[in-house]
Amino acid sequence: MEKVLLMFPLLILTIFSVPCNCESLYPHYYRESCPLAEEIVRQNMASVLYRDPLMAAPLLRLHFHDCFVLGCDASVLLDDTLDIVSEKQATPNKNSLRGFEVIDQIKVALEEVCPLTVSCADILALVARDAVELRGGPGWEVELGRRDSLEASFSGANQFIPAPNFTLEQLIANFNSHGLDIQDLVALSGGHTIGRSRCLSFRSRIYNPQTYEEQKYYDRSYVFRRTLSSICPESGRDNGLAPLDFKTSRRFDNQYYHNILEGKGLLESDGALVSEDPDGDVVKLVWAYALSQPLFFRDFVSSIIKMGSINVLTGDDGEIRRNCRFINL
């Protein structure tokens, strides 16, 4: 496997620092044990995204899908074994998650410099930060010190990862179950400012408006839906891809919120933030983030740090894996 440690000019971006609510995690955790850890991750990410800017979104998504199942413990990275059924095969992840080879590449580089020191869970958190920052978004000090899970949860991946057709009520309940509130929901949904989605995930967004409010919302985006229908017919082409943000799909910004206010959110769950709460706190947050990118950046940073502390393993719990795909023997 190629080890990438090339220097690359890094973007100069605003750095936000928000304290973590988890006492076990703190910035610069590897200052003594592996002082080059964050730089190794950053330089690998810079090289990867220089070659393929579209990799930023799936690498950010890995952190989300990891934290929503068992907690932020790198369980999503485990492959099938005799004792483990991989989360990669669960419905929200199969034929959808990617970027695992980038995590492998970074882990190999770290193991050569600092064997059995930097956890795969911390790599996911660092990669998520760098994916955002290197595509024009905010930077932040990542709280570190997670350890890696000894198990995966195939059933948990099917149960706890929000579906693209979730209603607003379902989204709020799902986030609440992970200790995340409405502000976290709206801010973290802004991650859809980058990336793409499969036709299978947004077909119902085009053809099946359900309620009067949803119909009004859909009517505002008739031309947009016609564009989507050329990518995604009523049947077939399940793996056809469309950008989550048609205007600035490779840049992390607040365009997502403008899109959903105009009826141009790709997923049903995107539209639900506006169509199902036309006068409530959720749509007020959507408007606030549409009007102020700095506010969105600030709240996104706060929420992703909060999410990154969900059910973390620290101390003697779990382990530091040699290979992110398998538990140590």
N, C-alpha and C positions, 0 to 999 in steps of 0.2 A: 504494500500500500504506500502511495506517495506521501511523504511527510512534507507539508507546506509550512515553511517558517520564513517566507519572503517578507521583506519590509515593504510597506505600501503606505503612501501618504494618507493619513487619516483625516477625516473631515473635522473641521473645528465647529463644535456644536455646543449648545447650552447644556450645562451639567446641573441636574437637580439633585439635591440630597434630602431624602425623607427618611426619618428614623423608622426602623422596623419595630413591629409590636411583638416580636419574638426575641426574648432575651438570649436564646441560644445561638442566634445568628448575628454576625456583625461584619462590617466591611473589612477588607484586607486580612481576612482570616488566615491566608497563606503567606503573609508577609515574611515570616521566619522559616516556615517549612518548605515553601516553594515560591520564592519571591517573583519569579518570572511567569507564574501561572496565568494571570490575567492578560499579560502581554502576548503569551503564546496563543491564547484563545483569540485575542483581538487580531493578531496578524494572520492567523488562519482564516478567520472570518472575512477580513479585508480581501484576501486573495480569492476566496470562494465567491464573494459577492461581486468582485470585479469581473470574474468570468461569467457569472450568472446572477444578475440582480434579482431574478424571480425567486431565488432560494431563500430570500429573507423571510418571506411569509411562512413557508412550511417550517422553518427553523424556529420562528416565534411560536408557531402553533404547537410544536412538540412540547414546549413548556406548559402551555395551557392544558393539553390533553394529559400530561403527566400529573399535574397538580390536582385535577378534578377526579382522579382515581387513586385511592389510597393516600394521596398526599404527594408533595413534591419530593419524590424518592427515586426517580429514574426507573420506576416499574415499567413504564411504556417502552423502554429500550430492550427489555428482555425478550429473547427468542424462545420458541418452543423447545422444551426438553421433555424427558420422561416425567418430570415432576412439575413442569410449568406449562400452562396454556397461555401463550403470548397475548397481550392486549392488542398487538398489531393486527390480529385476525378478527377483532370485534367490528361490528357494523360501522361505527363512526370512524374507524381507523383504516379498515381494509381498503386497498386501492385508493387511499386518500393521503395518509401520512407519508411523508418522505423526508429525506435529509439525514437518515441514519448513518450513511457513509461519511457525512461531514463530522458527526459526533465521533465516529470511529477514528477518523483521521486526527482529530484534536486529542483524543484520549491516547493514541499511540505517541504523539509528540510529547504529551505530559508525562507519560510513563517512562519515557527515555530520560527525562530530566529529573523527575520526582516520583519514583516508583511508589505505588500504593498510597498516594497522598491526596490527590484531588479527586473528589467524588464525581460520578457521572451526573448526579442531581445538581451539583454546583455548576458543572459544565453547561447543562441545559439552561440554568438561570443566566449565566454569563453570555451564552450564545443568544438568548432572547434579547438581552440588553443591546448587544452589538448589532443584531439584526435590525433593531429599531433605529439606533443611532447612526449607523452607516448608510441608512436610506433617508436621512434627513430629519429623523425624529429626535426626541430628547435623550440625553444620557443620564445615568444615575449611578450611585455607588451601590453595587449589588451586595446584599447581605449574604454571607457565606457561612459554611460550617455544616451543611447537610451531609447525611450519609445515605448509602444506597440500600434499597429494599432487597430482601431475600425472597420476595414473592411478587407475583403479578396477579391481576384480577380481571379476567376476561369478562365475567359477569358485571363487574363494576364499570368497566369501560362501556358496556352496552347500556348501563343504567344511568350513569352520572354525567356523561358528556352531553351538553345541550345539543338538541337536534336542530337542523336548519329550518324546520317547520314548527318550532315551538311557538306557542302563544306568549304574550307578555306575562300572563299569570304563571305559566310554566317556567319561563325564564327567571322571574323573580323568586319563585320557590326553589328552583335549582341553585341559584346563586346563594340564597339564604342558607341552604343546607350545607354550604361550604364556608359559612361565616362572612359572606360578601353581601353588601347592601345594594340599593338602587343606584347610588352613585358609581359603585364599582361595576355594576352591570353596564351602565351607559358608557362609562369611560373605557372599559376593556373591550366593549363592542367596537370601539374605534380602531382596534387592530385590523378590522376589515377594510381599512384604507389601503392596504396592500394585499396582494394575493389573488388567487383565482379559485373558482368552485366548479364542481362537475354539474353537468346538466341534471343528473339524478337528484341533486340537492336543491335545485331551484325551478324545476319544471312546474311545480304547483304554483309558484309565484307568478307564472305567466298565464296559466290557463284556468285556475280555480279560485277566484275571489269568493269569499264565503259570506261576508256580512255587508250591510249597507255602508258602514264606515270604510271597510276594506275596499269596496267597489269604488267609492269616491276617491280613495287614495290611488287605486289602480288607474282610474280614468285620467288622472293627472299625468300618467306616465305611459300613455298609449303608444307613442312613437318608440319609447324605450323598450316596451314589451314586444313591439314588432321586431326590433333589432334582436332581442333575445330569442324570439321564435325562429329566426334564421339560423341560430346556433343550436337551438334545442327544439326539435319538433315534438309533437304530442306523444310520439312513441319512437324509440330507437335513439341512438347516439348518446347513451347514458353517460359516457365519459367525455363528451364534448365539454370544453372549458370556456368560461367567460370570466373576465376580471371582476372582482368584487367592487372595484371603483373604476369606472370606464374613463374617467378624466385624468387621474394621476395615480395609476395602478402601481407604479414603481417607487413612489415617494410617500414617506410616512408624514401625513399632514391631516388637517381636519376636514378634507373634502368629503369624507364619508357622511358627515352630518348634513352637509348641504344636499348630498344625494338623496338621503332618506326623507328630508323635508320636501324634496321635489318629486317624491314617489319613485325614486330610482335606486332604491336598495335592492340588491340582487336576491337576497334570501327572504323568505317569509318572516323569519325572526328579526331581520333588519327592519322591515316595514312595520312590524308589530310595535316597535318602540314609539312610532308616531300614530299609526292608524288605530291602535287599541287604547291609547291614552291621550286623546286630543287636547285635553285641558289640564292634565295632571303634572306631577313632579317629574315624570320621566321625560315628557316632551319639553318641559322647561329646561332640563339639562341638555337635551339635544340642541335646543336653540342657543343655549349658553356656549356650548362647544363650537357650534357653527359660527358664532359671532367672535369667538376669541380662541385662536389656536394656542396661545400661551396657557390659557386656563385648561384647555384639553390636555396639553402636555403635562401640566402640573398634576392634574388628577389621574391621568393615565399612569404616571410614575408612582404615585401614592398607591393606586390600586394594584399594580402588578407586583409591587413589593409586598403588599398585604397578601395577595394571592400566593406569592412565593414562599410564605411561611406556613401554608396549610399542612398540618399533620407532618411536619418534618421529623426525620430521624436524626438524633444527635447523640453525642457521648459514646456509649458502648452499644447503642442500638444499630442494627443493620451492619453494613460493612463498606469498605472502599473497594469497588470492583477493579480487577485488573483489566477486564474486557467488559464494556458496557452491556454487551449482549448476553452475558452469562454470569451467574453468581460464582464466587471463587470456590475452588475445590479444596 
